[in-house]
Amino acid sequence: MTMVDRQGLASEPGAAVAAPAALPRHVAIIMDGNGRWAKQRGLPRIEGHRRGVDALRRTLRAAREIGIEIVTVYSFSSENWSRPATEVSALMGLLKRFIRNDLAELHEAGVRVRIAGDRDSLEPDIRLLLTEAEALTKANTRQTLIVAFNYGSRQEIAAAARALAAEVARGERTVDSITPEAIEARLATAGVPDPDLVIRTSGEMRLSNFLMWQSAYAELVFQPILWPDYGREALVEALAEYGRRERRYGGLGSVGA
């Protein structure tokens, strides 16, 4: 795990940044630092979240241009409900506006939208928006965007375990047939390759209940930049760090270490 700083970039501000030659197929992003960004500027937290949506637009556009096949973003965790009610309400409003304002562009760009997370506790209008986003973009093949919303990895794994236990209780499978593959097939990301690279912004160095099963062999890159300041340049820097890694999947590397 490496902390990447933003010094030493050769490009001028605003200049195009070339993509590294070796690209991950699936990049997952923990978009962290909205509140700190706002606090540093004497602004309300919701303004940080608004600027975070702008950063998401920039980053998704850059990922498409670079050629990242799958992007998963951690937009709202199952633990985020403990935040002040006003902030949660504002975040729900931002989600609604993002889907209504950006879905057409994503669809036109050939992006398939998938939602990972528990929908049962969501308001009906939000559930409907999420379902419509998935239905509209289902046939798109250029890129897949997975939005982890009301998501928690422990809860996801527990739900998969309950589903398998119920199948055993009904006599539909044996205990011995519960394999990693059987669990994976019941996760919210079923059918999607595991992330090759997990990026977390703001300098925090933890997964925070995000894709813990799926990230077993992912490369982790932690960047000190706060999420509202994120964009193509920071993404390319993370991809360059990924390109310097040697992925071993539990085996020996090229030097036998």
C-alpha positions as CSV (number, residue, x, y, z in Angstrom):
1,M,0.0,0.0,0.0
2,T,1.4,3.3,-1.0
3,M,0.6,6.9,-0.2
4,V,0.9,8.9,-3.4
5,D,1.7,12.6,-3.3
6,R,1.0,14.9,-6.2
7,Q,4.4,16.4,-6.6
8,G,6.6,15.9,-9.7
9,L,3.9,15.9,-12.4
10,A,5.4,17.2,-15.6
11,S,2.2,18.6,-17.0
12,E,1.2,22.3,-16.7
13,P,-2.1,23.1,-14.9
14,G,-5.0,22.3,-17.2
15,A,-2.9,20.4,-19.7
16,A,-3.9,17.0,-20.9
17,V,-2.3,14.1,-19.0
18,A,-1.5,10.9,-20.9
19,A,-2.8,7.6,-19.6
20,P,-0.3,5.0,-18.4
21,A,0.2,2.0,-20.8
22,A,-0.8,-0.6,-18.3
23,L,-4.4,-0.1,-17.2
24,P,-6.6,-1.9,-14.7
25,R,-9.8,-3.2,-16.0
26,H,-11.8,-2.3,-12.9
27,V,-11.1,0.7,-10.7
28,A,-13.0,1.3,-7.4
29,I,-13.0,4.7,-5.7
30,I,-13.6,5.7,-2.1
31,M,-14.5,9.3,-2.6
32,D,-13.4,10.9,0.7
33,G,-12.7,14.4,1.9
34,N,-15.8,16.4,1.0
35,G,-16.4,17.6,4.6
36,R,-12.8,18.5,5.2
37,W,-12.6,20.4,1.9
38,A,-15.6,22.5,2.9
39,K,-14.3,23.1,6.5
40,Q,-10.9,24.3,5.2
41,R,-12.8,27.0,3.2
42,G,-15.3,27.9,5.9
43,L,-18.2,26.5,3.9
44,P,-21.0,24.2,4.9
45,R,-20.4,20.5,4.5
46,I,-23.1,20.2,1.8
47,E,-21.1,22.5,-0.4
48,G,-18.2,20.0,-0.2
49,H,-20.6,17.3,-1.3
50,R,-21.8,19.4,-4.2
51,R,-18.2,20.0,-5.3
52,G,-17.7,16.2,-4.8
53,V,-20.4,15.6,-7.5
54,D,-18.5,17.8,-9.9
55,A,-15.4,15.8,-9.2
56,L,-17.3,12.6,-9.9
57,R,-18.4,13.9,-13.2
58,R,-14.8,14.9,-14.1
59,T,-13.4,11.6,-13.0
60,L,-15.9,9.4,-14.8
61,R,-15.4,11.4,-18.0
62,A,-11.6,10.9,-17.7
63,A,-12.0,7.2,-16.9
64,R,-14.1,6.7,-20.1
65,E,-11.5,8.7,-22.2
66,I,-8.6,6.7,-20.7
67,G,-10.4,3.4,-21.3
68,I,-11.2,2.0,-17.8
69,E,-13.9,-0.6,-18.4
70,I,-15.5,-0.7,-15.0
71,V,-15.7,2.0,-12.3
72,T,-17.2,1.5,-8.9
73,V,-17.8,4.5,-6.6
74,Y,-18.6,4.5,-2.9
75,S,-21.3,7.1,-2.8
76,F,-23.2,6.4,0.5
77,S,-22.4,3.7,3.0
78,S,-24.9,1.9,5.2
79,E,-23.2,3.7,8.2
80,N,-23.8,7.1,6.7
81,W,-27.3,7.2,8.1
82,S,-25.8,8.1,11.4
83,R,-24.9,11.5,10.1
84,P,-27.1,14.5,10.9
85,A,-30.5,14.3,9.3
86,T,-30.0,17.5,7.4
87,E,-26.8,16.2,5.8
88,V,-28.4,12.9,4.9
89,S,-31.4,14.7,3.3
90,A,-29.0,16.9,1.3
91,L,-27.1,13.8,0.1
92,M,-30.3,12.2,-1.0
93,G,-31.1,15.3,-2.9
94,L,-27.7,15.3,-4.6
95,L,-28.2,11.7,-5.6
96,K,-31.5,12.5,-7.2
97,R,-30.1,15.5,-9.1
98,F,-27.1,13.5,-10.3
99,I,-29.3,10.8,-11.7
100,R,-31.8,13.2,-13.3
101,N,-29.1,15.5,-14.7
102,D,-26.3,13.1,-15.7
103,L,-28.1,9.9,-16.6
104,A,-28.8,11.1,-20.2
105,E,-25.1,11.9,-20.7
106,L,-24.0,8.5,-19.3
107,H,-26.5,6.7,-21.4
108,E,-25.4,8.6,-24.6
109,A,-21.8,7.7,-23.7
110,G,-22.6,4.0,-23.6
111,V,-22.3,3.6,-19.8
112,R,-24.2,0.9,-18.1
113,V,-25.3,1.9,-14.5
114,R,-25.5,-0.7,-11.8
115,I,-26.5,-0.1,-8.2
116,A,-24.9,-2.1,-5.3
117,G,-26.5,-1.8,-1.9
118,D,-29.7,-2.4,0.1
119,R,-32.7,-0.7,-1.4
120,D,-35.4,-1.8,1.0
121,S,-34.8,1.0,3.5
122,L,-34.8,3.7,0.8
123,E,-37.6,6.1,0.0
124,P,-39.8,4.8,-2.9
125,D,-38.9,7.7,-5.2
126,I,-35.2,7.0,-4.8
127,R,-35.7,3.3,-5.4
128,L,-37.6,4.1,-8.6
129,L,-34.8,6.4,-9.8
130,L,-32.2,3.7,-9.2
131,T,-34.3,1.1,-11.0
132,E,-34.9,3.4,-14.0
133,A,-31.2,4.2,-14.3
134,E,-30.4,0.5,-14.4
135,A,-33.2,-0.3,-16.9
136,L,-32.4,2.6,-19.3
137,T,-28.7,1.7,-19.5
138,K,-28.9,-2.1,-19.3
139,A,-27.8,-2.7,-22.9
140,N,-24.8,-0.3,-22.9
141,T,-21.4,-1.9,-23.2
142,R,-18.7,0.9,-23.4
143,Q,-18.3,1.1,-19.6
144,T,-20.0,-0.1,-16.4
145,L,-20.5,2.3,-13.6
146,I,-21.4,0.7,-10.3
147,V,-22.7,3.0,-7.7
148,A,-22.4,1.6,-4.2
149,F,-25.3,3.3,-2.4
150,N,-26.6,2.4,1.0
151,Y,-23.8,-0.2,0.8
152,G,-21.8,-2.1,3.4
153,S,-19.5,-5.0,2.6
154,R,-20.1,-6.8,5.9
155,Q,-23.9,-6.6,5.3
156,E,-23.4,-7.7,1.7
157,I,-21.5,-10.8,2.8
158,A,-24.0,-11.6,5.6
159,A,-26.8,-11.4,3.1
160,A,-25.0,-13.9,0.8
161,A,-24.5,-16.2,3.7
162,R,-28.2,-16.0,4.7
163,A,-29.2,-16.8,1.1
164,L,-26.9,-19.9,1.0
165,A,-28.1,-21.0,4.4
166,A,-31.7,-20.8,3.3
167,E,-30.9,-23.0,0.3
168,V,-29.3,-25.6,2.6
169,A,-32.3,-25.5,4.8
170,R,-34.6,-26.1,1.8
171,G,-32.5,-29.0,0.7
172,E,-31.4,-27.2,-2.5
173,R,-27.7,-27.5,-1.7
174,T,-25.3,-29.2,0.7
175,V,-23.0,-27.4,3.1
176,D,-20.0,-28.7,1.2
177,S,-21.2,-26.9,-1.9
178,I,-20.8,-23.5,-0.3
179,T,-17.6,-22.3,-2.1
180,P,-16.1,-18.8,-2.6
181,E,-17.7,-19.0,-6.1
182,A,-21.1,-19.6,-4.6
183,I,-20.7,-16.6,-2.3
184,E,-19.5,-14.4,-5.1
185,A,-22.6,-15.2,-7.2
186,R,-24.8,-13.8,-4.4
187,L,-22.9,-10.5,-3.9
188,A,-24.1,-7.2,-5.3
189,T,-21.3,-7.3,-7.9
190,A,-22.1,-10.8,-9.2
191,G,-20.8,-11.2,-12.7
192,V,-18.4,-8.3,-12.5
193,P,-14.6,-8.8,-12.3
194,D,-13.1,-7.9,-9.0
195,P,-11.5,-4.5,-8.8
196,D,-7.8,-4.4,-9.8
197,L,-7.3,-1.0,-8.2
198,V,-8.9,0.6,-5.2
199,I,-8.3,4.3,-4.8
200,R,-9.1,6.3,-1.6
201,T,-8.7,10.0,-1.5
202,S,-8.1,12.4,1.5
203,G,-5.1,10.5,2.9
204,E,-7.2,8.1,5.0
205,M,-5.8,4.5,4.7
206,R,-8.6,2.0,5.2
207,L,-11.4,0.4,3.2
208,S,-14.2,1.5,5.5
209,N,-16.5,-1.5,4.8
210,F,-16.1,-1.2,1.0
211,L,-15.8,-4.2,-1.3
212,M,-13.9,-6.1,1.3
213,W,-14.5,-9.5,-0.3
214,Q,-13.9,-8.2,-3.9
215,S,-10.7,-6.4,-3.0
216,A,-8.9,-9.4,-1.6
217,Y,-6.1,-9.0,-4.2
218,A,-6.7,-5.5,-5.4
219,E,-3.9,-2.9,-5.4
220,L,-4.6,-0.1,-2.9
221,V,-3.5,3.5,-3.6
222,F,-4.1,6.2,-1.1
223,Q,-3.9,9.8,-2.3
224,P,-3.9,12.9,0.0
225,I,-6.0,15.0,-2.3
226,L,-9.5,15.8,-1.0
227,W,-12.2,14.4,-3.3
228,P,-13.7,17.8,-4.5
229,D,-10.2,18.5,-6.1
230,Y,-10.0,15.2,-7.9
231,G,-9.9,14.8,-11.6
232,R,-8.0,13.4,-14.6
233,E,-4.6,14.4,-13.4
234,A,-5.0,12.7,-10.0
235,L,-6.6,9.6,-11.6
236,V,-3.7,9.2,-14.0
237,E,-1.3,9.5,-11.1
238,A,-3.1,6.6,-9.3
239,L,-3.0,4.6,-12.5
240,A,0.7,5.2,-12.9
241,E,1.3,3.9,-9.4
242,Y,-0.8,0.8,-10.3
243,G,1.4,0.3,-13.3
244,R,4.4,0.1,-11.1
245,R,3.0,-2.7,-9.0
246,E,3.7,-6.4,-9.5
247,R,0.5,-8.3,-8.8
248,R,1.1,-11.7,-7.2
249,Y,-2.3,-13.0,-6.1
250,G,-0.6,-14.8,-3.2
251,G,2.2,-16.3,-5.3
252,L,5.8,-15.4,-5.8
253,G,6.9,-12.3,-7.6
254,S,9.4,-12.1,-10.4
255,V,12.3,-12.0,-7.9
256,G,10.9,-14.8,-5.8
257,A,10.0,-12.7,-2.8
